[in-house]
Amino acid sequence: MEQYIALGIACVAMGLVGIGESLVAMKAMESIGRNPTAAKDVRSTLIISMGLVESIAIYILVVAILMAFAI
């Protein structure tokens, strides 16, 4: 039974990662709106940040798949 709870927590974490990605994109768009001349720098930082956040989602996915097959 504990495995199902852990798998549910992993699914919730995936949802939270999606919210985090949207917040990163939202703040980047706000900063580009405030200072359009810095769009190139903000865009490169946005791509790096989204990659880091997405890597967390991939780690959670791997753990969730391992837990699913361990059940």
ChimeraX commands (.cxc) that place a marker at each C-alpha (Angstrom):
marker #1 position 0.00,0.00,0.00 radius 0.5
marker #1 position 2.89,2.36,0.72 radius 0.5
marker #1 position 4.08,2.01,-2.86 radius 0.5
marker #1 position 0.80,3.42,-4.16 radius 0.5
marker #1 position 1.07,6.39,-1.84 radius 0.5
marker #1 position 4.62,7.03,-3.03 radius 0.5
marker #1 position 3.48,6.76,-6.65 radius 0.5
marker #1 position 0.70,9.26,-5.96 radius 0.5
marker #1 position 3.19,11.67,-4.39 radius 0.5
marker #1 position 5.38,11.36,-7.50 radius 0.5
marker #1 position 2.36,12.23,-9.68 radius 0.5
marker #1 position 1.63,15.29,-7.55 radius 0.5
marker #1 position 5.29,16.30,-7.84 radius 0.5
marker #1 position 5.02,16.10,-11.64 radius 0.5
marker #1 position 2.07,18.47,-11.49 radius 0.5
marker #1 position 4.03,20.87,-9.31 radius 0.5
marker #1 position 6.91,20.81,-11.79 radius 0.5
marker #1 position 4.45,21.87,-14.49 radius 0.5
marker #1 position 3.33,24.78,-12.33 radius 0.5
marker #1 position 6.98,25.70,-11.73 radius 0.5
marker #1 position 7.70,25.70,-15.45 radius 0.5
marker #1 position 4.78,28.00,-16.11 radius 0.5
marker #1 position 5.97,30.37,-13.38 radius 0.5
marker #1 position 9.45,30.49,-14.92 radius 0.5
marker #1 position 7.98,31.33,-18.32 radius 0.5
marker #1 position 5.62,33.91,-16.82 radius 0.5
marker #1 position 8.41,35.77,-15.03 radius 0.5
marker #1 position 10.59,35.70,-18.15 radius 0.5
marker #1 position 7.79,37.20,-20.22 radius 0.5
marker #1 position 7.22,39.87,-17.57 radius 0.5
marker #1 position 10.89,40.82,-17.59 radius 0.5
marker #1 position 10.96,40.98,-21.39 radius 0.5
marker #1 position 7.87,43.20,-21.24 radius 0.5
marker #1 position 9.57,45.54,-18.79 radius 0.5
marker #1 position 12.89,45.68,-20.63 radius 0.5
marker #1 position 12.61,44.59,-24.30 radius 0.5
marker #1 position 16.26,45.39,-24.99 radius 0.5
marker #1 position 17.32,42.56,-22.65 radius 0.5
marker #1 position 15.18,39.99,-24.47 radius 0.5
marker #1 position 18.19,38.04,-25.79 radius 0.5
marker #1 position 19.73,37.65,-22.33 radius 0.5
marker #1 position 16.40,36.78,-20.74 radius 0.5
marker #1 position 15.66,34.23,-23.46 radius 0.5
marker #1 position 18.96,32.41,-22.96 radius 0.5
marker #1 position 18.46,32.37,-19.19 radius 0.5
marker #1 position 14.90,31.13,-19.73 radius 0.5
marker #1 position 16.08,28.20,-21.85 radius 0.5
marker #1 position 18.66,27.18,-19.23 radius 0.5
marker #1 position 16.13,27.52,-16.41 radius 0.5
marker #1 position 13.48,25.51,-18.24 radius 0.5
marker #1 position 16.04,22.80,-18.90 radius 0.5
marker #1 position 16.89,22.58,-15.22 radius 0.5
marker #1 position 13.24,22.44,-14.19 radius 0.5
marker #1 position 12.51,19.84,-16.85 radius 0.5
marker #1 position 15.40,17.68,-15.62 radius 0.5
marker #1 position 13.66,17.50,-12.24 radius 0.5
marker #1 position 10.54,16.27,-14.01 radius 0.5
marker #1 position 12.56,13.60,-15.81 radius 0.5
marker #1 position 14.08,12.42,-12.53 radius 0.5
marker #1 position 10.62,12.18,-10.99 radius 0.5
marker #1 position 9.37,10.29,-14.04 radius 0.5
marker #1 position 12.21,7.77,-13.78 radius 0.5
marker #1 position 11.51,7.25,-10.08 radius 0.5
marker #1 position 7.78,6.87,-10.77 radius 0.5
marker #1 position 8.41,4.28,-13.49 radius 0.5
marker #1 position 10.75,2.35,-11.21 radius 0.5
marker #1 position 8.14,2.41,-8.44 radius 0.5
marker #1 position 5.41,1.32,-10.83 radius 0.5
marker #1 position 7.39,-1.70,-11.94 radius 0.5
marker #1 position 8.43,-2.50,-8.37 radius 0.5
marker #1 position 4.75,-2.75,-7.37 radius 0.5
marker link #1:1,2 radius 0.2
marker link #1:2,3 radius 0.2
marker link #1:3,4 radius 0.2
marker link #1:4,5 radius 0.2
marker link #1:5,6 radius 0.2
marker link #1:6,7 radius 0.2
marker link #1:7,8 radius 0.2
marker link #1:8,9 radius 0.2
marker link #1:9,10 radius 0.2
marker link #1:10,11 radius 0.2
marker link #1:11,12 radius 0.2
marker link #1:12,13 radius 0.2
marker link #1:13,14 radius 0.2
marker link #1:14,15 radius 0.2
marker link #1:15,16 radius 0.2
marker link #1:16,17 radius 0.2
marker link #1:17,18 radius 0.2
marker link #1:18,19 radius 0.2
marker link #1:19,20 radius 0.2
marker link #1:20,21 radius 0.2
marker link #1:21,22 radius 0.2
marker link #1:22,23 radius 0.2
marker link #1:23,24 radius 0.2
marker link #1:24,25 radius 0.2
marker link #1:25,26 radius 0.2
marker link #1:26,27 radius 0.2
marker link #1:27,28 radius 0.2
marker link #1:28,29 radius 0.2
marker link #1:29,30 radius 0.2
marker link #1:30,31 radius 0.2
marker link #1:31,32 radius 0.2
marker link #1:32,33 radius 0.2
marker link #1:33,34 radius 0.2
marker link #1:34,35 radius 0.2
marker link #1:35,36 radius 0.2
marker link #1:36,37 radius 0.2
marker link #1:37,38 radius 0.2
marker link #1:38,39 radius 0.2
marker link #1:39,40 radius 0.2
marker link #1:40,41 radius 0.2
marker link #1:41,42 radius 0.2
marker link #1:42,43 radius 0.2
marker link #1:43,44 radius 0.2
marker link #1:44,45 radius 0.2
marker link #1:45,46 radius 0.2
marker link #1:46,47 radius 0.2
marker link #1:47,48 radius 0.2
marker link #1:48,49 radius 0.2
marker link #1:49,50 radius 0.2
marker link #1:50,51 radius 0.2
marker link #1:51,52 radius 0.2
marker link #1:52,53 radius 0.2
marker link #1:53,54 radius 0.2
marker link #1:54,55 radius 0.2
marker link #1:55,56 radius 0.2
marker link #1:56,57 radius 0.2
marker link #1:57,58 radius 0.2
marker link #1:58,59 radius 0.2
marker link #1:59,60 radius 0.2
marker link #1:60,61 radius 0.2
marker link #1:61,62 radius 0.2
marker link #1:62,63 radius 0.2
marker link #1:63,64 radius 0.2
marker link #1:64,65 radius 0.2
marker link #1:65,66 radius 0.2
marker link #1:66,67 radius 0.2
marker link #1:67,68 radius 0.2
marker link #1:68,69 radius 0.2
marker link #1:69,70 radius 0.2
marker link #1:70,71 radius 0.2
view
